[in-house]
Amino acid sequence: MTASLTSLRCSQCRWVTKVNNLIFKVRRPTGLPYSCMNCSADLFKTGEAVKAGKSDSQKRSQKQEKATARRMGGRVQPASGAGPAKGDVRADWHARVECKLTRASSFSLKLSELEKIEREAAPPEKPILEIEFQGVSPNKRYAVIPGWLLDHFLSLEEE
């Protein structure tokens, strides 16, 4: 289990200190100080919470999801599927897409991720894992689909 952290900015020196929420909640009522890592001021008295914004990675992920939804005529799933409806993008009645991106030249693919999106796609949706490599110019996108779906597409070409 990872500890949740809060960022506090010291109003004296403006230094931002990451504070473990559990320790912070225990120390505050007891009056024990929680010191600034730079000037040692008591953050209970001089600290102000720093509002957490979206990281660069989160912004890039949202941009990828919106672009995928636009291309497929679908919609971005709120909270990237954290609720009851799963997947990043849903194009009703034909696809459910999980979007991944990397700035590296390689991407590690796990069977569990592929099985997860396949399980979550409700028929007649097709499960797709889209990987975008953003470390190259122009960006490159690849789609990973289950073998049965590839067989289906190839059989359509023969008809």
Secondary structure as GFF3:
##gff-version 3
##sequence-region A 1 159
A	DSSP	beta_strand	5	10	.	.	.	ID=ss1
A	DSSP	beta_strand	16	20	.	.	.	ID=ss2
A	DSSP	alpha_helix	21	30	.	.	.	ID=ss3
A	DSSP	alpha_helix	43	46	.	.	.	ID=ss4
A	DSSP	beta_strand	47	49	.	.	.	ID=ss5
A	DSSP	alpha_helix	56	72	.	.	.	ID=ss6
A	DSSP	beta_strand	75	76	.	.	.	ID=ss7
A	DSSP	three_ten_helix	78	81	.	.	.	ID=ss8
A	DSSP	beta_strand	89	91	.	.	.	ID=ss9
A	DSSP	beta_strand	95	102	.	.	.	ID=ss10
A	DSSP	alpha_helix	111	120	.	.	.	ID=ss11
A	DSSP	beta_strand	126	133	.	.	.	ID=ss12
A	DSSP	beta_strand	140	144	.	.	.	ID=ss13
A	DSSP	alpha_helix	147	158	.	.	.	ID=ss14
###
